[in-house]
């Protein structure tokens, strides 16, 4: 994950091939997709907090 003055947090997004790859569907079926999403959100939240984006 990176940051700059214009973008407090960003990283390269490599979307899944939902038609050709079963990884995302397996994660949904196994109930692990939400955990992965929350992990990513937590990383972004921590970075934004460190940059002072939530200060009053």
PyMOL CGO cylinders between C-alpha atoms (Angstrom):
from pymol import cmd
from pymol.cgo import CYLINDER

trace = [
    CYLINDER, 0.00, 0.00, 0.00, 1.30, 3.45, -0.87, 0.3, 1, 1, 1, 1, 1, 1,
    CYLINDER, 1.30, 3.45, -0.87, 0.33, 7.04, -0.28, 0.3, 1, 1, 1, 1, 1, 1,
    CYLINDER, 0.33, 7.04, -0.28, 0.91, 10.52, -1.64, 0.3, 1, 1, 1, 1, 1, 1,
    CYLINDER, 0.91, 10.52, -1.64, -0.21, 14.05, -0.87, 0.3, 1, 1, 1, 1, 1, 1,
    CYLINDER, -0.21, 14.05, -0.87, -3.23, 13.67, -3.15, 0.3, 1, 1, 1, 1, 1, 1,
    CYLINDER, -3.23, 13.67, -3.15, -4.11, 10.08, -2.16, 0.3, 1, 1, 1, 1, 1, 1,
    CYLINDER, -4.11, 10.08, -2.16, -3.66, 9.16, 1.54, 0.3, 1, 1, 1, 1, 1, 1,
    CYLINDER, -3.66, 9.16, 1.54, -3.91, 5.44, 0.69, 0.3, 1, 1, 1, 1, 1, 1,
    CYLINDER, -3.91, 5.44, 0.69, -3.89, 3.47, -2.52, 0.3, 1, 1, 1, 1, 1, 1,
    CYLINDER, -3.89, 3.47, -2.52, -2.66, 0.20, -3.94, 0.3, 1, 1, 1, 1, 1, 1,
    CYLINDER, -2.66, 0.20, -3.94, -2.79, -1.57, -7.27, 0.3, 1, 1, 1, 1, 1, 1,
    CYLINDER, -2.79, -1.57, -7.27, -6.06, -3.46, -7.66, 0.3, 1, 1, 1, 1, 1, 1,
    CYLINDER, -6.06, -3.46, -7.66, -5.92, -6.70, -9.62, 0.3, 1, 1, 1, 1, 1, 1,
    CYLINDER, -5.92, -6.70, -9.62, -9.55, -7.77, -10.10, 0.3, 1, 1, 1, 1, 1, 1,
    CYLINDER, -9.55, -7.77, -10.10, -10.40, -11.44, -10.24, 0.3, 1, 1, 1, 1, 1, 1,
    CYLINDER, -10.40, -11.44, -10.24, -11.66, -13.12, -13.37, 0.3, 1, 1, 1, 1, 1, 1,
    CYLINDER, -11.66, -13.12, -13.37, -15.07, -14.03, -11.96, 0.3, 1, 1, 1, 1, 1, 1,
    CYLINDER, -15.07, -14.03, -11.96, -15.92, -16.17, -15.01, 0.3, 1, 1, 1, 1, 1, 1,
    CYLINDER, -15.92, -16.17, -15.01, -12.64, -18.05, -15.38, 0.3, 1, 1, 1, 1, 1, 1,
    CYLINDER, -12.64, -18.05, -15.38, -11.34, -18.23, -11.81, 0.3, 1, 1, 1, 1, 1, 1,
    CYLINDER, -11.34, -18.23, -11.81, -13.07, -20.09, -9.00, 0.3, 1, 1, 1, 1, 1, 1,
    CYLINDER, -13.07, -20.09, -9.00, -11.10, -18.40, -6.18, 0.3, 1, 1, 1, 1, 1, 1,
    CYLINDER, -11.10, -18.40, -6.18, -13.67, -15.69, -5.40, 0.3, 1, 1, 1, 1, 1, 1,
    CYLINDER, -13.67, -15.69, -5.40, -16.58, -18.13, -5.63, 0.3, 1, 1, 1, 1, 1, 1,
    CYLINDER, -16.58, -18.13, -5.63, -14.82, -20.57, -3.29, 0.3, 1, 1, 1, 1, 1, 1,
    CYLINDER, -14.82, -20.57, -3.29, -14.17, -17.78, -0.79, 0.3, 1, 1, 1, 1, 1, 1,
    CYLINDER, -14.17, -17.78, -0.79, -17.85, -16.83, -0.85, 0.3, 1, 1, 1, 1, 1, 1,
    CYLINDER, -17.85, -16.83, -0.85, -18.89, -20.47, -0.43, 0.3, 1, 1, 1, 1, 1, 1,
    CYLINDER, -18.89, -20.47, -0.43, -16.44, -21.02, 2.44, 0.3, 1, 1, 1, 1, 1, 1,
    CYLINDER, -16.44, -21.02, 2.44, -17.44, -17.78, 4.15, 0.3, 1, 1, 1, 1, 1, 1,
    CYLINDER, -17.44, -17.78, 4.15, -13.96, -16.24, 3.90, 0.3, 1, 1, 1, 1, 1, 1,
    CYLINDER, -13.96, -16.24, 3.90, -14.71, -13.43, 1.42, 0.3, 1, 1, 1, 1, 1, 1,
    CYLINDER, -14.71, -13.43, 1.42, -15.98, -11.08, 4.13, 0.3, 1, 1, 1, 1, 1, 1,
    CYLINDER, -15.98, -11.08, 4.13, -12.83, -11.69, 6.20, 0.3, 1, 1, 1, 1, 1, 1,
    CYLINDER, -12.83, -11.69, 6.20, -10.65, -10.75, 3.21, 0.3, 1, 1, 1, 1, 1, 1,
    CYLINDER, -10.65, -10.75, 3.21, -12.67, -7.59, 2.57, 0.3, 1, 1, 1, 1, 1, 1,
    CYLINDER, -12.67, -7.59, 2.57, -12.43, -6.57, 6.24, 0.3, 1, 1, 1, 1, 1, 1,
    CYLINDER, -12.43, -6.57, 6.24, -8.66, -7.18, 6.22, 0.3, 1, 1, 1, 1, 1, 1,
    CYLINDER, -8.66, -7.18, 6.22, -8.29, -4.80, 3.28, 0.3, 1, 1, 1, 1, 1, 1,
    CYLINDER, -8.29, -4.80, 3.28, -10.54, -2.17, 4.87, 0.3, 1, 1, 1, 1, 1, 1,
    CYLINDER, -10.54, -2.17, 4.87, -8.57, -2.43, 8.12, 0.3, 1, 1, 1, 1, 1, 1,
    CYLINDER, -8.57, -2.43, 8.12, -5.29, -1.79, 6.24, 0.3, 1, 1, 1, 1, 1, 1,
    CYLINDER, -5.29, -1.79, 6.24, -6.74, 1.32, 4.61, 0.3, 1, 1, 1, 1, 1, 1,
    CYLINDER, -6.74, 1.32, 4.61, -8.25, 2.55, 7.89, 0.3, 1, 1, 1, 1, 1, 1,
    CYLINDER, -8.25, 2.55, 7.89, -4.95, 2.14, 9.76, 0.3, 1, 1, 1, 1, 1, 1,
    CYLINDER, -4.95, 2.14, 9.76, -3.03, 4.00, 7.06, 0.3, 1, 1, 1, 1, 1, 1,
    CYLINDER, -3.03, 4.00, 7.06, -5.56, 6.84, 6.98, 0.3, 1, 1, 1, 1, 1, 1,
    CYLINDER, -5.56, 6.84, 6.98, -5.45, 7.04, 10.79, 0.3, 1, 1, 1, 1, 1, 1,
    CYLINDER, -5.45, 7.04, 10.79, -1.64, 7.22, 10.74, 0.3, 1, 1, 1, 1, 1, 1,
    CYLINDER, -1.64, 7.22, 10.74, -1.87, 10.08, 8.22, 0.3, 1, 1, 1, 1, 1, 1,
    CYLINDER, -1.87, 10.08, 8.22, -4.24, 11.99, 10.53, 0.3, 1, 1, 1, 1, 1, 1,
    CYLINDER, -4.24, 11.99, 10.53, -7.19, 11.83, 8.16, 0.3, 1, 1, 1, 1, 1, 1,
    CYLINDER, -7.19, 11.83, 8.16, -9.67, 11.32, 11.00, 0.3, 1, 1, 1, 1, 1, 1,
    CYLINDER, -9.67, 11.32, 11.00, -8.47, 14.06, 13.32, 0.3, 1, 1, 1, 1, 1, 1,
    CYLINDER, -8.47, 14.06, 13.32, -10.84, 16.87, 14.22, 0.3, 1, 1, 1, 1, 1, 1,
]
cmd.load_cgo(trace, "trace")
